[in-house]
């Protein structure tokens, strides 16, 4: 019974954005929203993360290619759970 409850709770989080504060825990192909304050500015898939978790490459969905974001750029990354 306990396993069923855990699985149910996991499925409840699907599709909900989650702020990722430690970027080293992002994985390639994670889908993220880029936010500046409360505003979503872009979205895309994680392409690469440096070992320190301070630099992330993101392939944008908007067709604008790939961008590099540094931890100090003032952009928050919100992972969309699938």
C-alpha positions in Angstrom: 0.0 0.0 0.0 2.8 2.4 0.9 4.4 1.9 -2.6 1.1 2.8 -4.3 0.9 6.0 -2.3 4.5 7.0 -3.3 3.8 6.3 -6.9 0.6 8.3 -6.8 2.5 11.3 -5.2 5.1 11.2 -8.0 2.5 11.2 -10.7 0.9 14.2 -9.1 4.1 16.3 -9.7 4.2 15.5 -13.5 4.1 18.6 -15.6 4.5 21.0 -12.7 7.6 23.2 -12.8 10.1 22.8 -10.0 12.8 25.4 -9.3 16.3 23.9 -9.6 18.6 25.7 -7.3 21.6 23.4 -7.7 22.2 23.1 -11.4 24.6 20.2 -11.2 21.5 18.1 -10.6 20.1 18.9 -14.1 20.5 16.1 -16.7 20.8 16.2 -20.4 17.4 16.3 -22.1 15.6 17.7 -19.0 13.0 20.2 -20.1 13.3 23.6 -18.4 11.7 27.0 -18.3 14.0 30.0 -18.0 12.5 32.6 -15.8 13.5 36.1 -14.9 11.5 36.8 -11.8 8.0 35.5 -12.3 8.2 35.8 -16.1 9.0 32.8 -18.3 11.4 34.1 -21.0 12.3 30.9 -22.8 12.1 27.1 -22.6 14.2 24.3 -23.9 16.2 21.1 -23.2 19.4 20.9 -21.2 22.2 20.2 -23.5 25.1 20.2 -21.1 26.1 21.3 -17.5 29.6 21.9 -16.2 30.8 19.8 -13.3 30.5 22.8 -10.8 26.8 23.4 -11.9 27.5 27.0 -12.7 27.2 26.9 -16.5 24.4 25.4 -18.5 23.9 25.0 -22.2 20.2 24.9 -23.3 18.7 24.1 -26.7 15.8 26.5 -27.0 12.4 25.4 -28.4 11.9 28.8 -30.1 14.3 27.9 -32.9 16.9 30.3 -31.6 19.5 27.6 -31.2 21.6 27.0 -28.2 22.4 29.4 -25.4 24.8 29.4 -22.5 23.6 30.6 -19.1 25.9 31.3 -16.1 24.7 31.1 -12.5 25.2 34.8 -12.1 23.0 35.8 -15.1 19.9 36.3 -12.9 17.9 33.5 -14.6 16.1 30.8 -12.7 15.8 27.3 -14.2 12.5 25.5 -13.6 12.4 21.8 -14.5 9.2 20.5 -16.0 8.7 16.9 -14.7 7.6 14.5 -17.3 
